[in-house]
């Protein structure tokens, strides 16, 4: 078996907020293999956000070791962490976090501008367009975020996360701001990417969204309390069909005299 | 450092917020514009002052009578009336490098002609007076040395006197009465206008100094002696030699004269206008600093407002120096852009001022370069703190910022 992409070993995170110490993560050990599609669930305050920030190299654990693609993240400084985020990770946020008044294309180009190696303008454009094609928005590359729907904005954000060919795609409640239909649409994009071999970890608190993933983790009080594979996984294309059928039925009901 | 990429990022950020960018640069535009306009106006004034000093004549040394102390009471300058025509002749004869000498005997008299009268200054001089003062004749001739020796009753009048006594006709050939003595007008001076001190130089009647002493002022001494030297750098030597010569001629008496050169006057006058220029520049410089603070202000607001953006950049791999450089470049581009626009506006404003008020205006390239460099420096100086603040943000906190 190949080396895991992520290997967490007894991770602790303690925040010293004034006098009180907050023990947010209390010894989580976790391995993530290439090609996995994981949903992390938990109520607020369970430590899932801290876990996500640690996985995302935004924060260093207080104790324990974190190997990302074989590199010991715990030992890196602020700028080395930034390079890890740039090269190994892709981020998708709940609030999309696109730069306003900036075209979809330029938003997708952004991570390449911070790449350690300089990338030519032509290559940046080509790669950004390719990323937009993957999420099906190449035709809208010159649109500004406020000219796109929520689902489209999230797809631009996914394109941005993909553009540096990351080892791991991290999504923090990616469907939290979207309606059911758009959520299914976005999950469809994730499933397509996962089918193409991209490893995805997402945080969600919606059970039916977690059902689109292959493996579910439940975090409570800073520990993983359940770790199980999803049986009867939802497939976005089928869910979409069911949803459309339900919509049509609803319309017919309303239209009937 | 990813200089090229960061410059692109900074320019894109400025382009996203065009209105804010322009408003931020406005302080700089006004500041630099003010500096350029003020310094241009100040320089123009200085040039004008220098020109009006030059109109008094070049390389002139003046000898004035000194003070006289009688019974402990000290008179002011000129109270000692001891300057004689012989002093003037001795200066001309004995000192090398002297081109021209003219004694001066000044008096004020009522002059009459043509049934009109006018109170004007009577100036007894030698024919050299015109070359010393760099003054030409509009009509006629100046009196000769012979006429000076013969205390001739001839006069050359200024334009103001001509206008007052001979309106609409040529004064040359007419007769003028000073103290009821008829003087024949043989020449008319070219108009020279007001001097630096504001008096009308054309309100004068020139007559031979001998005639002035004997017939008009009725005195045996001179009001002053004007001496012109060949070159400017000879002046200190000549000034010293005149002092020595006159002292020697006084045979051990207290010095009763004073020798001054016109450079001192010119220096005093240009120093005044230099002070003015400096003052205007300083006021404008303050507005430049205010402009810089304006940039800092907006940049600080901008950092707060764009916390989320900074968070996104940090999350997707920006180093802290990338963020710092981005904000520094933004501040510098704004201030340099403001500086460039300010230069255009300053030059334009000084042209408008010169058109409207008729002030002489001189735009100096030095002030343009200084203003531009200074605006760049202001950009870096006042941009640094906001940039540093942005670079030190924590990505998690910044992303959570609403």
Interface residues (C-beta under 8 A of the other chain):
Chain A: X53 X56 X58 X59 X78 X79 X82 X83 X85 X86 X87 X91 X93 X97 X99 X100 X101 X102 X106 X110 X111 X113 X114 X115 X118 X160 X164
Chain B: X2 X4 X5 X6 X8 X9 X12 X16 X17 X308 X309 X311 X312 X313 X314 X315 X316 X317 X318 X319 X320 X321 X322 X395 X396 X399
